[in-house]
Amino acid sequence: MAIKPVIAPHLPAHHGSAVKPAVVAKNAFTRLYAANQSDDLAKRPGYPAPGHPMKLAGGATLEDLGLKKLPHGSAAAKAVAKVIREGVDGDQDAFKLKVGGKTFLVVGVFPEDAARDQIWIWDAKGQHQVAYAEPNEETGKLHWK
């Protein structure tokens, strides 16, 4: 008696092991942040200027939004206002990060002392925190919490 080969059923193109947009968003911003910490100033890509979106790793796109365009009264706006009230010097900015069909708000606080940088990733309305990062004190690389 011959053994019949077992034919595996067709697997869908998108299944549970697909990378989640939030993971792509964290990875893409981490790579951009790391590039902007380069000792060679000429190799620092910077961050996008208004009206000039920047392509990031994983097919993500980062656009400058500016703090004034954060949703008024949102948790994202309140988090930045709290840091500013605490007297953190340096730059603050907000970005729109698109990964596939998903949009996130990224808010960054960049004091003169880079070890005190803070990055938040929020949902598109700025109400639900998706991720938070600070640089590792020893390595300087972003550590997501």
Steps between C-alpha positions, in 0.01 A plus 500: 500500500642837395511788744320810381687827544339744738429831333526795732206739485563839342615748765369854487747776413441670835502283807569537871877525457480823299692789657269740680504867393597614852812281486593641158441853635731442799770341286486771232521784752777322692711479184442869421584599858821293493605657167449846649739413785790440260833660594538606136263797460495451123342155547212624714180497291314736732123494531244594234427866433141619457365388163789258438412147617787262569503132404613273782585132539219249458309719254407752768462871421569778751351848460560808713183592686614751761382519860232759421321244280476233768133437584406762762454343843638164388718284724789563258467878533474472879813282522708756309355792698597323823861455385520865394355611838770293671753725330655257251707715266552421133274415209160336495323384188212287379485283190245294313635148437319287243555125484289334235145618563565587865590849625679581825601825667862512614594763756862565585666710766867557423685688779857620459605194701408213263488256791174672604323460162145366515299351213133403505301320233125563527197389305384735221287706741774535761289336771653154542873453555637222280864521615744715698879514471801656664866451409689232692746680729792276403444448127299807399264275299126540542344268754126448444280444802 
